[in-house]
Amino acid sequence: MKEEARKEIIKMLTQWAEEIGNNIKFWKKNEELGKTNIRTTATAILQASCFDEVKLFLEYKGARRNTGWDESFGDCGTFAEFIIKKLEELKKKIDEKYKEDPTFDSEKEVIELSARFLGYIYWKVYGLEDSKGNNKEQGQNNGQNSHTKDQNYQKRAGKR
């Protein structure tokens, strides 16, 4: 895959993950759609042999009750339906960018980038949240507020 096109697509995926992660109301309401659920779904997607299998798996997750995948995500239907729509957009974008390269395996690329997309969502929702929580907790434990910690970090970084 041409590097510029891949970077463009990855940038699109990170923007989508940012938008999804910023839906704080959804994430607070749907704790059952937790860290493990997102990560294991990403891992399962990597095992798929084609995009239709990814789609079927996400439809299955959306059809199961009390998983978070079955919960409404704005005006987009369920969270699973929203993710499927995004992945269909991803597939369309990949097919469009590489239609002239008959040797390019677009199915493989869609599967890999679909799993990455869920990884980006995980990073946004849980990785950054944990990071913020840990910083706050550490600052409270050693009597520093976050501003003091940032200043101390900057001082240490400047000594290197």
N, C-alpha and C positions, 0 to 999 in steps of 0.2 A: 504494500500500500504506500502510495506517495506520502512522504512525511508531512508535508504541509496540510494535505487533506485530512490526515489522521489527527493532527493537532487541532484542526478546526472542529472536527467531530468530538474530540475529547473535551474541548472547551465548551461545546454545546452541552455535553453530558454533565460537566461540573456546574454549569449554570442551572440546569434542571435540578440537580441535587441541592443546590443552594435554595432554589425556590421551594422545593419539597421540605427541606430541613427547616425553613423559616416559617412553616405552618405549625407554629408552636401549639395552637389550639388542638390540632389533630393529634400531635404526639403526646400531649398531656392526657388526652381523653382515651388514647389507645395504647396503654402500656403493654398489652399482650403482644403487640407487634414490636417485640424487644430486640435487643442486640443479637441474640442467638438466632432468632427467626430471620432477620435480614441476612446475616452472614451465611447461614446454612442454605438459604435460598440462592444466594450468589454462587455458592459452591455447587449446588445441584444444577444450576444453569450451565456451569462449565462441563457437566457430564452429558448434556444434550447433544444430539447428532444433527439437529436442524432447528431453524427458528420456530417451526410449527410445534415442535416438542416443548420449547420454552414457553410459548403461548399457552399450550394445553396445561402445562404445569402451573402457570400463574392463574389460569381459569379455575383449576382445581383448588388452589389455595384460596381464591376469592369465594368459592362456593362453600367452603367449610365455615362453620359458624364459630364466633368467638376467637378469631385468630388475628384480628386487626386488618387483615387483607380484605375482609368482607365489610369493613366500615366505610361509610361515605367519605369521600375526599373532595370537598367543595362541590362544584357543579359537575364533576367528572364521573359520577357513579362511584363505585367502590375503589378502594386504594389499588386493588389488583387490576381493575379495568383501566385506571389512570396509568399505571405502570405499563400495561400492555399497549395502550395508545402511544406512549412515549417510545416504547421499543419498536413499534411499527413505524414511527417517524424515523427512528434511527436506521432501521432496515432500508427504508426508502432513500434516505440520505446516502447510505453506503452504496446501494445499487446504482444511484444516480452518479455518484463520484467515480465509480469504477466500471461502468457499463462497457467501456471500450477496451478493458483488459480481460480477455477471455481466460487468462490463467489465474486470475484473482479468485480466491475462495471466499465469497461474500458471506456465506452461511457461517463459516468458522469465525470470521471477523465480527459478525453480528452477535454471535454467542459470547465471544470474549468481551466485547464492549458492553454487552448487556450485564454480564457479571461485574464488570468494572463499575458500571452505573450504580448498581446496588451497593457496591463497595463505597462509592462516593457518598451515597445517601447515609450509609452507616457512619462514615467519617464525620459527616456534617451533623447528624443527629446525636450520635453517641460519643464519638471521639472528641469533638470539640466541647461537648457538654461535660464529659468527664474531666477534660483538661481544665475547664473553667472551675468546676467543682473542686478539683484537687488543689488548684492554685489558691482558691478562697480558703479552703480548709488549712492548707499549709501556712498561709499568712496569719490565720487566726491562732494556729498552734504555736508559732514562734513570736507572736506579738507584733508582726508586721502587717501593714495593710498592703493592698496590691500595688499602690503607687510606690511605696518604699521598696517593695520587692523588685519592681521594674527598674528603679534607680540603682539598686544593688546589682542587678543583672547587667545593666549598662556599664557600671563601673568595672565589673569583672571582665566583660567583653572587651572593654577598652584596654585592659592590661595585657591582652594576648598579643 
